[in-house]
């Protein structure tokens, strides 16, 4: 097998792939702007409206504060991603990091857990499409919207990653325009004294803050930031992965965090008590009608559908490439998962597999699907942080205080945060996620003949340079 990228040198410049798998298959076409918009589209800016009512009730009217807390927490994990992508600028993300830095068998199970997250997100996206469109066109069957959404996302992914990324730039732009109009109308209502509202710091601080409630709200809102790591799966398709992937990760979190906090602040100021609204779960569409009438509510729902498409395209893209990475060297059957269309550079079979899984949205409700997502995500995030710590002990030559801080203490805090979030999941998530991990472990035992043989290889040999 050909040697893949080495770790970055002292100058911070990562080595480029030699004649390895990344060069033979996936095409390096993505620039920094593409990566940023892919991550933002994955997170779906308008998704900020999905959980507002629920979290406002949970936190007692402190949604912006909960977003601020979770944003700080996510930055720790983002930091670890930015470190690891410099060592391993190849497809696979958490799977690759745990495999190379900790243990190949454990890495397989981390990848297996992360796969659950990636595979189910397109299904949830399709369910949301049916719910929102059903609200304004109740005569059209739910299944029509599900199938139509999956079909559009699949076609966009089949034509090639760069076109899909360019489409995401348009879709994210539309979402941001709708959000800006929403904020402007909300501010206008506040300034006119609607609902007796006035600008205040109470959404961030008040005498009745309950730390436990804020933590619970932040745990829910962690879902809003899950998309930042999607770009790490595109490392082999980025023109300058060791430079642009870390930059993209932090830009995505900064932009998304500022956006989430700003939008929810004005919403919380206008409606400090969401129980005033008729439907807490559907609080955002109701607020849209309140601030702009039925016409703006229609625009708002239309903008949300742009979020559905942008999110669906990117989710399917990332899931297909994770399957490609796992199949490329035998973690999953090669004949099924490692095939690439020579003209477009797209893993067509994997795109279709993800689409087929998404069609289960016809038979699963949103609560059942959503309960399974965080399980794999928090496991993946935890092991990305732990991988940085293992890199320190296995590959770094320096043992000074600065290295200890950057490679042990900071990622250690990130790991602890994610373990806490994982432990807070409900029993259904634990049961389903645990079953998925057990199935993966059984598969690993069979594949390696009781762990006697090496774990299925994901990336091939890695030439690790010392990070100085």
MOSUL-V886896 format. One record per residue. N is the residue number from 1. RES is the residue in three letters. PSI is psi in whole degrees, -180 to 180 (999 if undefined). Layout:
N&RES&PSI + N&RES&PSI
This chain:
1&UNK&149 + 2&UNK&150 + 3&UNK&135 + 4&UNK&-179 + 5&UNK&142 + 6&UNK&172 + 7&UNK&163 + 8&UNK&154 + 9&UNK&-173 + 10&UNK&-23 + 11&UNK&-8 + 12&UNK&3 + 13&UNK&122 + 14&UNK&149 + 15&UNK&152 + 16&UNK&155 + 17&UNK&141 + 18&UNK&-150 + 19&UNK&50 + 20&UNK&-171 + 21&UNK&-38 + 22&UNK&-36 + 23&UNK&-32 + 24&UNK&-28 + 25&UNK&-85 + 26&UNK&140 + 27&UNK&135 + 28&UNK&91 + 29&UNK&-9 + 30&UNK&128 + 31&UNK&176 + 32&UNK&-44 + 33&UNK&-37 + 34&UNK&-45 + 35&UNK&-42 + 36&UNK&-46 + 37&UNK&-32 + 38&UNK&-46 + 39&UNK&-42 + 40&UNK&-39 + 41&UNK&-39 + 42&UNK&-40 + 43&UNK&-22 + 44&UNK&93 + 45&UNK&-40 + 46&UNK&-6 + 47&UNK&-15 + 48&UNK&-26 + 49&UNK&-18 + 50&UNK&-46 + 51&UNK&7 + 52&UNK&-52 + 53&UNK&-44 + 54&UNK&-46 + 55&UNK&-34 + 56&UNK&-41 + 57&UNK&-41 + 58&UNK&-41 + 59&UNK&0 + 60&UNK&35 + 61&UNK&31 + 62&UNK&45 + 63&UNK&-45 + 64&UNK&-39 + 65&UNK&-43 + 66&UNK&-39 + 67&UNK&-40 + 68&UNK&-42 + 69&UNK&-48 + 70&UNK&-30 + 71&UNK&-43 + 72&UNK&-42 + 73&UNK&-44 + 74&UNK&-32 + 75&UNK&-32 + 76&UNK&-46 + 77&UNK&-37 + 78&UNK&-38 + 79&UNK&-43 + 80&UNK&-39 + 81&UNK&-44 + 82&UNK&-32 + 83&UNK&-47 + 84&UNK&-33 + 85&UNK&-22 + 86&UNK&-29 + 87&UNK&-38 + 88&UNK&75 + 89&UNK&60 + 90&UNK&165 + 91&UNK&150 + 92&UNK&-29 + 93&UNK&-130 + 94&UNK&-36 + 95&UNK&-53 + 96&UNK&-44 + 97&UNK&-47 + 98&UNK&-39 + 99&UNK&-48 + 100&UNK&-34 + 101&UNK&-29 + 102&UNK&-73 + 103&UNK&135 + 104&UNK&-41 + 105&UNK&-43 + 106&UNK&-39 + 107&UNK&-39 + 108&UNK&-45 + 109&UNK&-35 + 110&UNK&-45 + 111&UNK&-38 + 112&UNK&-43 + 113&UNK&-43 + 114&UNK&-32 + 115&UNK&-36 + 116&UNK&-44 + 117&UNK&-53 + 118&UNK&-40 + 119&UNK&-31 + 120&UNK&-21 + 121&UNK&-42 + 122&UNK&-32 + 123&UNK&-45 + 124&UNK&-39 + 125&UNK&-42 + 126&UNK&-37 + 127&UNK&-45 + 128&UNK&-37 + 129&UNK&-47 + 130&UNK&-38 + 131&UNK&-49 + 132&UNK&-46 + 133&UNK&-33 + 134&UNK&-26 + 135&UNK&-32 + 136&UNK&-17 + 137&UNK&70 + 138&UNK&-19 + 139&UNK&-17 + 140&UNK&128 + 141&UNK&144 + 142&UNK&-43 + 143&UNK&-28 + 144&UNK&-46 + 145&UNK&-38 + 146&UNK&-52 + 147&UNK&-41 + 148&UNK&-43 + 149&UNK&-46 + 150&UNK&-39 + 151&UNK&-45 + 152&UNK&-46 + 153&UNK&-38 + 154&UNK&-46 + 155&UNK&-44 + 156&UNK&-35 + 157&UNK&-30 + 158&UNK&-27 + 159&UNK&-13 + 160&UNK&148 + 161&UNK&-35 + 162&UNK&-40 + 163&UNK&-41 + 164&UNK&-41 + 165&UNK&-41 + 166&UNK&-39 + 167&UNK&-38 + 168&UNK&-35 + 169&UNK&-40 + 170&UNK&-46 + 171&UNK&-40 + 172&UNK&-39 + 173&UNK&-43 + 174&UNK&-44 + 175&UNK&-43 + 176&UNK&-37 + 177&UNK&-47 + 178&UNK&-42 + 179&UNK&-41 + 180&UNK&-44 + 181&UNK&-41 + 182&UNK&-47 + 183&UNK&-44 + 184&UNK&-46 + 185&UNK&-38 + 186&UNK&-46 + 187&UNK&-41 + 188&UNK&-42 + 189&UNK&-39 + 190&UNK&-45 + 191&UNK&-26 + 192&UNK&0 + 193&UNK&17 + 194&UNK&138 + 195&UNK&26 + 196&UNK&31 + 197&UNK&153 + 198&UNK&145 + 199&UNK&135 + 200&UNK&164 + 201&UNK&2 + 202&UNK&-32 + 203&UNK&-20 + 204&UNK&-31 + 205&UNK&132 + 206&UNK&166 + 207&UNK&-17 + 208&UNK&20 + 209&UNK&133 + 210&UNK&116 + 211&UNK&-42 + 212&UNK&-41 + 213&UNK&-41 + 214&UNK&-42 + 215&UNK&-41 + 216&UNK&-41 + 217&UNK&-41 + 218&UNK&-38 + 219&UNK&-40 + 220&UNK&-45 + 221&UNK&-10 + 222&UNK&-29 + 223&UNK&-31 + 224&UNK&-24 + 225&UNK&2 + 226&UNK&-26 + 227&UNK&-16 + 228&UNK&-30 + 229&UNK&-9 + 230&UNK&-34 + 231&UNK&-22 + 232&UNK&-23 + 233&UNK&-10 + 234&UNK&20 + 235&UNK&-36 + 236&UNK&-9 + 237&UNK&2 + 238&UNK&143 + 239&UNK&-40 + 240&UNK&76 + 241&UNK&-42 + 242&UNK&-23 + 243&UNK&-48 + 244&UNK&-33 + 245&UNK&-51 + 246&UNK&-42 + 247&UNK&-45 + 248&UNK&-41 + 249&UNK&-48 + 250&UNK&-35 + 251&UNK&-43 + 252&UNK&-47 + 253&UNK&-41 + 254&UNK&-47 + 255&UNK&-47 + 256&UNK&-43 + 257&UNK&-46 + 258&UNK&-40 + 259&UNK&-51 + 260&UNK&-45 + 261&UNK&-43 + 262&UNK&-49 + 263&UNK&-48 + 264&UNK&-25 + 265&UNK&-51 + 266&UNK&-34 + 267&UNK&-42 + 268&UNK&-35 + 269&UNK&-43 + 270&UNK&-37 + 271&UNK&77 + 272&UNK&-25 + 273&UNK&101 + 274&UNK&-11 + 275&UNK&-12 + 276&UNK&-23 + 277&UNK&156 + 278&UNK&-34 + 279&UNK&109 + 280&UNK&-43 + 281&UNK&-40 + 282&UNK&37 + 283&UNK&-40 + 284&UNK&-48 + 285&UNK&-34 + 286&UNK&-40 + 287&UNK&-39 + 288&UNK&-41 + 289&UNK&-37 + 290&UNK&-42 + 291&UNK&-23 + 292&UNK&4 + 293&UNK&-178 + 294&UNK&-34 + 295&UNK&-47 + 296&UNK&-33 + 297&UNK&-40 + 298&UNK&-41 + 299&UNK&-41 + 300&UNK&-48 + 301&UNK&-38 + 302&UNK&-41 + 303&UNK&-37 + 304&UNK&-37 + 305&UNK&-30 + 306&UNK&-37 + 307&UNK&-40 + 308&UNK&-45 + 309&UNK&-46 + 310&UNK&-43 + 311&UNK&-44 + 312&UNK&-42 + 313&UNK&-47 + 314&UNK&-38 + 315&UNK&-44 + 316&UNK&-38 + 317&UNK&-48 + 318&UNK&-42 + 319&UNK&-42 + 320&UNK&-37 + 321&UNK&-27 + 322&UNK&-43 + 323&UNK&-38 + 324&UNK&-46 + 325&UNK&-39 + 326&UNK&-29 + 327&UNK&-21 + 328&UNK&-39 + 329&UNK&23 + 330&UNK&5 + 331&UNK&-34 + 332&UNK&162 + 333&UNK&125 + 334&UNK&-45 + 335&UNK&-29 + 336&UNK&-42 + 337&UNK&-11 + 338&UNK&8 + 339&UNK&139 + 340&UNK&137 + 341&UNK&121 + 342&UNK&-25 + 343&UNK&-45 + 344&UNK&-17 + 345&UNK&21 + 346&UNK&134 + 347&UNK&82 + 348&UNK&-46 + 349&UNK&-40 + 350&UNK&-39 + 351&UNK&-42 + 352&UNK&-35 + 353&UNK&-45 + 354&UNK&-39 + 355&UNK&-40 + 356&UNK&-41 + 357&UNK&-40 + 358&UNK&-28 + 359&UNK&-14 + 360&UNK&-9 + 361&UNK&-20 + 362&UNK&-18 + 363&UNK&-4 + 364&UNK&138 + 365&UNK&167 + 366&UNK&-42 + 367&UNK&-43 + 368&UNK&-41 + 369&UNK&-46 + 370&UNK&-30 + 371&UNK&-17 + 372&UNK&-12 + 373&UNK&-52 + 374&UNK&-26 + 375&UNK&-57 + 376&UNK&-36 + 377&UNK&-47 + 378&UNK&-33 + 379&UNK&-46 + 380&UNK&-47 + 381&UNK&-41 + 382&UNK&-45 + 383&UNK&-22 + 384&UNK&-44 + 385&UNK&-44 + 386&UNK&-32 + 387&UNK&-37 + 388&UNK&-41 + 389&UNK&-42 + 390&UNK&-34 + 391&UNK&-40 + 392&UNK&-47 + 393&UNK&-26 + 394&UNK&-33 + 395&UNK&-24 + 396&UNK&138 + 397&UNK&-30 + 398&UNK&146 + 399&UNK&35 + 400&UNK&176 + 401&UNK&-39 + 402&UNK&-45 + 403&UNK&-40 + 404&UNK&-41 + 405&UNK&-48 + 406&UNK&-30 + 407&UNK&-6 + 408&UNK&-56 + 409&UNK&-52 + 410&UNK&-52 + 411&UNK&-27 + 412&UNK&-41 + 413&UNK&-42 + 414&UNK&-42 + 415&UNK&-43 + 416&UNK&-41 + 417&UNK&-45 + 418&UNK&-35 + 419&UNK&-41 + 420&UNK&-42 + 421&UNK&-42 + 422&UNK&-42 + 423&UNK&-20 + 424&UNK&-2 + 425&UNK&154 + 426&UNK&168 + 427&UNK&-34 + 428&UNK&-43 + 429&UNK&-42 + 430&UNK&-39 + 431&UNK&-48 + 432&UNK&-46 + 433&UNK&-41 + 434&UNK&-39 + 435&UNK&-39 + 436&UNK&-42 + 437&UNK&-41 + 438&UNK&-42 + 439&UNK&-41 + 440&UNK&-39 + 441&UNK&-40 + 442&UNK&-44 + 443&UNK&-41 + 444&UNK&-41 + 445&UNK&-43 + 446&UNK&-45 + 447&UNK&-36 + 448&UNK&8 + 449&UNK&57 + 450&UNK&34 + 451&UNK&13 + 452&UNK&-32 + 453&UNK&160 + 454&UNK&151 + 455&UNK&151 + 456&UNK&131 + 457&UNK&132 + 458&UNK&-46 + 459&UNK&-8 + 460&UNK&180 + 461&UNK&138 + 462&UNK&129 + 463&UNK&100 + 464&UNK&117 + 465&UNK&160 + 466&UNK&126 + 467&UNK&104 + 468&UNK&999
